Amino acid sequence: MKTKVLIAIILIALIALVPLFALKDAEFGGADDAAGGVVEEVHSEYEPWATPILETLLGGELPGEVESLFFCIQTGIGVGIIAFCMGRYVERKKYVKE
């Protein structure tokens, strides 16, 4: 059992790290950046009709680290809600059987 877990951990690490070193000049951009590039190619005079609320309040674009922090917080809250609901569902099934 321990060897299977160790092999799985090594495989997961390899799957995550090999592309970073195997693809030397690759750019790992986000979907938002790619979509913006496509819109610019298709319609070069396009201007966004809305701006993010925080950018409007702060008077500039948020640093990438802050955007990542907000994304991680949002992800954590979502995972917490899903885990709470799943836990309640499992516990409810236990009590219904008794």
C-alpha positions in Angstrom: 0.0 0.0 0.0 2.8 2.4 0.9 4.6 1.8 -2.4 1.5 2.5 -4.4 1.0 5.8 -2.6 4.6 6.7 -3.1 4.5 5.9 -6.8 1.3 7.9 -7.2 2.9 11.0 -5.5 6.0 10.7 -7.7 3.8 10.4 -10.8 1.7 13.5 -9.8 4.9 15.5 -9.2 6.3 14.4 -12.6 3.0 15.3 -14.4 3.2 18.8 -12.8 6.9 19.5 -13.3 7.9 17.9 -16.6 6.0 20.4 -18.8 7.8 23.3 -17.1 11.2 22.0 -18.1 10.4 20.1 -21.3 8.8 23.2 -23.0 11.6 25.7 -22.9 10.1 28.7 -24.6 6.5 28.1 -23.9 4.3 30.8 -22.5 1.8 29.7 -19.8 -0.8 32.5 -20.1 -4.3 32.5 -18.9 -7.5 32.2 -20.8 -8.3 35.8 -20.3 -5.1 36.9 -22.0 -5.7 34.6 -24.9 -9.3 35.8 -25.3 -8.1 39.4 -25.3 -5.6 38.7 -28.0 -8.2 37.0 -30.2 -10.6 39.9 -29.8 -7.8 42.3 -30.7 -7.1 40.3 -33.9 -10.7 40.0 -35.0 -11.8 43.6 -34.1 -9.0 46.0 -33.5 -11.2 49.0 -32.6 -13.0 47.1 -29.8 -13.2 48.9 -26.5 -14.5 47.1 -23.3 -17.8 48.5 -22.2 -17.2 47.8 -18.5 -14.2 47.9 -16.1 -13.7 45.8 -13.0 -15.1 47.4 -9.9 -11.8 47.3 -7.9 -9.9 48.8 -10.8 -12.3 51.6 -10.9 -12.1 52.2 -7.1 -8.3 52.0 -6.9 -7.7 53.9 -10.1 -5.5 51.3 -11.8 -5.0 47.6 -12.6 -4.6 45.2 -9.7 -1.2 43.5 -9.4 -1.1 39.9 -10.4 -0.4 38.7 -6.9 -3.5 40.4 -5.6 -5.6 38.9 -8.4 -4.2 35.4 -7.5 -4.9 36.0 -3.8 -8.6 36.9 -4.6 -8.8 33.8 -6.9 -7.4 31.6 -4.1 -9.8 33.0 -1.5 -12.7 32.5 -3.9 -11.6 28.9 -4.5 -11.2 28.2 -0.8 -14.7 29.5 -0.1 -16.2 27.5 -2.8 -14.4 24.3 -1.7 -15.5 25.0 1.9 -19.1 25.3 0.9 -19.0 22.1 -1.3 -17.3 20.2 1.5 -19.8 21.4 4.1 -22.7 20.4 1.9 -21.2 17.0 1.2 -20.5 16.4 4.9 -24.1 17.3 5.8 -25.4 14.9 3.1 -23.2 12.0 4.4 -24.2 12.7 8.0 -27.9 12.9 7.1 -27.7 9.5 5.4 -26.1 8.0 8.6 -28.9 9.4 10.8 -31.7 8.3 8.4 -30.4 4.7 8.6 -30.5 4.7 12.4 
